[in-house]
Amino acid sequence: MRAFLLTILLLIAQPLWAQDLGAVLDANRDQIAKPSRQTIGPVITEIAAAGEGADRVLAAWADRRLGLAGDRFVIVEGDSATDAVTGESVTGDVDGLRPNSGVRGLIAAALVQFQLTDPDPVRRRAALTAIARQSDESHLAALREAPAESDPILAARRDRLERLLTIQYDTDTDARLAAIDSFDGDAGTDLQAVLNPLLATTRFAGPELPADANVARALTPDSENLPRAEAYRLLVDAGLAEPRPTDADIKAALTANIAGDAVGGVPVADLGDPDRRDDAYTALAEAGTVPTAATADEVDSALEANAFADLFTEPSSEITDAARASLRGMQTREGIMQALDLSLDALSLASIYFLAAIGLAITFGVMRVINMAHGEFIMMGAYTGYVTQTMIADRTLSLIVALPLAFAITFGAGVLLYQLVIRHLVKRPLETLLATFGVSIALQQLAKNIFGTQARPLTAPAWLEGSITFADGVSISTIRVAIFVLALLFLGLFLFLMNRTRLGLQVRAVTQNPGMAASMGINPDRIAMMTFGLGSGIAGIAGVAIGLFAKVTSELGSDYIVQSFMTVVVGGVGNIWGTLAGAALIGGLQKGIEVLNPSNTLAAQTYMILFIIIFIQFRPRGIMPQRGRMAEA
């Protein structure tokens, strides 16, 4: 008797949640066993609302640990199983339930209300991820009711989600407006995904617009936004007008019902008139021969009697105005960021071209020598950096050694080229061009024989890796910033050399009037040799800088020789400021064309060359032409 009474008391004391949860599971057994993503949502919601123990069942279901042992739902833990409702141990065979990824996503969304209060930060983070992936109105209340988040990163993420869900689901217009305003300056994709649906529209056609309609724009039939046929179709779909067959349908119906020389009492000869065709079709319709259809006059009357508009699905005009303003601000900021990013790319490319062309500008400006081997001096500098790095493991130290070493080697090569070739071809530009072109080919082949045809790595130091970020989505690699700084240093060095040193004075004298300079005791041949060596040395330093981000191959110089010549010619021969202006023009133009045609960089270079050809036709002496007697030579 005592055992019987104890059993009765235990049954009475069994938690009511177990009975509720068990009833929900039993009532939806078939759907839980074979769930479909399209229909399982309400079942998951019902389980989540069943009270204590629901989170354990949902978590087990999502982890594929929920199964059926006969007619009982069980949760599998390793080799053991317990009743999903009562927690009692269960023995026997268990048929596991394996929901697909779509169903598991719905379960995860339902679990968040339990996971938000979990002491484990990993589970709280998973809950926020699930909300971000798929949310509903209940999650807004769950976020607001959850206790304060101790983790600052999770707290910021939860706050953002709460504001996003406020925009979507809150019934208070002021709260939604405040949430939209709180994202001022934000251009996150999650925010755009929330705001864009607020501007979704439906097309309305009817006698008059609803009194509370949030009108996106009024439409006029026969306009670009609403063709006449589309406007009338809206009226037909709304049951406000009779359908009208197409012209092809009318023609087919009239052709099929020709009787003698008339159709519906209208002579065949008159059917070229649209009004007469309508009369014939109307007569056939009244006779029951063809389906009834509206005439052209009736179509006109129907279109004039009704209003057409695109209506926002969001009823509040304040919300749509705020959403539209926010999205417009995002587009403006995105445009500014893209322009800034393009400007940085153009500035970076211009600094590279300037660094590659500054040596050519010196030799071309002083000697009027077209040195086709200038690109190979750039290549020699890059290979010097590579060889130095193979001998010195420390990247920073190897770079410090490589820069002056590249200058020395290419300076010597330039002096040697001048002594062996250039000085014997003075004032013979065509022969000089052909000779230096031959030297260019020879140097390329020599590099292939020494280093092979494979690209060689010239690795930047760790402090030059990565990028510098200026704003959201706008960044530039640290190497390019370093090249820009190097270009500025060489600009300053060149200006100092030309304006504050004896060598600079002599170079300027030879450039302006070599005969007068010779009469004043200056050796033009020596100055030309030093100038040629200086320009070649600067090309070697440019090669080290370029090799840090480009492939070091025997063809490295040929990739920059054309742009270097264009930079010098467009800027103005012999003028360092002109070279700077030419580099800026070439770099900006190339990047601008690449933006317009990003899939074809070869086409971009072709267009750039065509532009330069046209430019030279109007300014043959460049942007900043050289002044003095030499400029007239």
Rosetta blueprint (number, residue, H / E / L):
1 M L
2 R H
3 A H
4 F H
5 L H
6 L H
7 T H
8 I H
9 L H
10 L H
11 L H
12 I H
13 A H
14 Q L
15 P L
16 L H
17 W H
18 A H
19 Q H
20 D H
21 L H
22 G H
23 A H
24 V H
25 L H
26 D H
27 A H
28 N L
29 R H
30 D H
31 Q H
32 I H
33 A H
34 K L
35 P L
36 S L
37 R L
38 Q L
39 T L
40 I L
41 G H
42 P H
43 V H
44 I H
45 T H
46 E H
47 I H
48 A H
49 A L
50 A L
51 G L
52 E L
53 G L
54 A H
55 D H
56 R H
57 V H
58 L H
59 A H
60 A H
61 W H
62 A H
63 D L
64 R L
65 R L
66 L E
67 G E
68 L E
69 A E
70 G L
71 D L
72 R E
73 F E
74 V E
75 I E
76 V E
77 E E
78 G L
79 D L
80 S E
81 A E
82 T E
83 D E
84 A L
85 V L
86 T L
87 G L
88 E L
89 S E
90 V E
91 T L
92 G L
93 D L
94 V L
95 D E
96 G E
97 L L
98 R L
99 P L
100 N L
101 S H
102 G H
103 V H
104 R H
105 G H
106 L H
107 I H
108 A H
109 A H
110 A H
111 L H
112 V H
113 Q H
114 F H
115 Q H
116 L L
117 T L
118 D L
119 P L
120 D L
121 P H
122 V H
123 R H
124 R H
125 R H
126 A H
127 A H
128 L H
129 T H
130 A H
131 I H
132 A H
133 R H
134 Q L
135 S L
136 D L
137 E H
138 S H
139 H H
140 L H
141 A H
142 A H
143 L H
144 R H
145 E H
146 A L
147 P L
148 A L
149 E L
150 S L
151 D L
152 P H
153 I H
154 L H
155 A H
156 A H
157 R H
158 R H
159 D H
160 R H
161 L H
162 E H
163 R H
164 L H
165 L H
166 T H
167 I H
168 Q H
169 Y H
170 D L
171 T L
172 D L
173 T H
174 D H
175 A H
176 R H
177 L H
178 A H
179 A H
180 I H
181 D H
182 S L
183 F L
184 D L
185 G L
186 D L
187 A L
188 G L
189 T H
190 D H
191 L H
192 Q H
193 A H
194 V H
195 L H
196 N H
197 P H
198 L H
199 L H
200 A L
201 T E
202 T E
203 R E
204 F E
205 A E
206 G E
207 P L
208 E L
209 L L
210 P L
211 A L
212 D L
213 A L
214 N L
215 V E
216 A E
217 R E
218 A E
219 L E
220 T L
221 P L
222 D L
223 S L
224 E L
225 N L
226 L L
227 P L
228 R H
229 A H
230 E H
231 A H
232 Y H
233 R H
234 L H
235 L H
236 V H
237 D H
238 A L
239 G L
240 L L
241 A L
242 E L
243 P L
244 R L
245 P L
246 T L
247 D H
248 A H
249 D H
250 I H
251 K H
252 A H
253 A H
254 L H
255 T H
256 A H
257 N L
258 I L
259 A E
260 G L
261 D L
262 A E
263 V E
264 G L
265 G L
266 V E
267 P E
268 V H
269 A H
270 D H
271 L L
272 G L
273 D L
274 P H
275 D H
276 R H
277 R H
278 D H
279 D H
280 A H
281 Y H
282 T H
283 A H
284 L H
285 A H
286 E H
287 A L
288 G L
289 T L
290 V L
291 P L
292 T L
293 A L
294 A L
295 T L
296 A H
297 D H
298 E H
299 V H
300 D H
301 S H
302 A H
303 L H
304 E H
305 A H
306 N L
307 A E
308 F E
309 A E
310 D E
311 L E
312 F E
313 T L
314 E L
315 P L
316 S L
317 S H
318 E H
319 I H
320 T H
321 D H
322 A H
323 A H
324 R H
325 A H
326 S H
327 L H
328 R H
329 G H
330 M H
331 Q H
332 T H
333 R H
334 E H
335 G H
336 I H
337 M H
338 Q H
339 A H
340 L H
341 D H
342 L H
343 S H
344 L H
345 D H
346 A H
347 L H
348 S H
349 L H
350 A H
351 S H
352 I H
353 Y H
354 F H
355 L H
356 A H
357 A H
358 I H
359 G H
360 L H
361 A H
362 I H
363 T H
364 F H
365 G H
366 V H
367 M H
368 R L
369 V L
370 I L
371 N L
372 M L
373 A L
374 H H
375 G H
376 E H
377 F H
378 I H
379 M H
380 M H
381 G H
382 A H
383 Y H
384 T H
385 G H
386 Y H
387 V H
388 T H
389 Q H
390 T H
391 M H
392 I L
393 A L
394 D L
395 R H
396 T H
397 L H
398 S H
399 L H
400 I H
401 V H
402 A H
403 L H
404 P H
405 L H
406 A H
407 F H
408 A H
409 I H
410 T H
411 F H
412 G H
413 A H
414 G H
415 V H
416 L H
417 L H
418 Y H
419 Q H
420 L H
421 V L
422 I H
423 R H
424 H H
425 L H
426 V L
427 K L
428 R L
429 P H
430 L H
431 E H
432 T H
433 L H
434 L H
435 A H
436 T H
437 F H
438 G H
439 V H
440 S H
441 I H
442 A H
443 L H
444 Q H
445 Q H
446 L H
447 A H
448 K H
449 N H
450 I H
451 F H
452 G L
453 T L
454 Q L
455 A L
456 R E
457 P L
458 L L
459 T L
460 A L
461 P L
462 A H
463 W H
464 L H
465 E L
466 G L
467 S E
468 I E
469 T E
470 F E
471 A E
472 D L
473 G L
474 V E
475 S E
476 I E
477 S E
478 T H
479 I H
480 R H
481 V H
482 A H
483 I H
484 F H
485 V H
486 L H
487 A H
488 L H
489 L H
490 F H
491 L H
492 G H
493 L H
494 F H
495 L H
496 F H
497 L H
498 M H
499 N H
500 R H
501 T L
502 R H
503 L H
504 G H
505 L H
506 Q H
507 V H
508 R H
509 A H
510 V H
511 T H
512 Q H
513 N L
514 P H
515 G H
516 M H
517 A H
518 A H
519 S H
520 M L
521 G L
522 I L
523 N L
524 P H
525 D H
526 R H
527 I H
528 A H
529 M H
530 M H
531 T H
532 F H
533 G H
534 L H
535 G H
536 S H
537 G H
538 I H
539 A H
540 G H
541 I H
542 A H
543 G H
544 V H
545 A H
546 I H
547 G H
548 L L
549 F L
550 A L
551 K L
552 V E
553 T L
554 S L
555 E L
556 L L
557 G L
558 S H
559 D H
560 Y H
561 I H
562 V H
563 Q H
564 S H
565 F H
566 M H
567 T H
568 V H
569 V H
570 V H
571 G H
572 G L
573 V L
574 G L
575 N L
576 I H
577 W H
578 G H
579 T H
580 L H
581 A H
582 G H
583 A H
584 A H
585 L H
586 I H
587 G H
588 G H
589 L H
590 Q H
591 K H
592 G H
593 I H
594 E H
595 V H
596 L H
597 N L
598 P L
599 S L
600 N L
601 T H
602 L H
603 A H
604 A H
605 Q H
606 T H
607 Y H
608 M H
609 I H
610 L H
611 F H
612 I H
613 I H
614 I H
615 F H
616 I H
617 Q H
618 F H
619 R L
620 P L
621 R L
622 G L
623 I L
624 M L
625 P L
626 Q L
627 R L
628 G L
629 R H
630 M H
631 A H
632 E H
633 A L
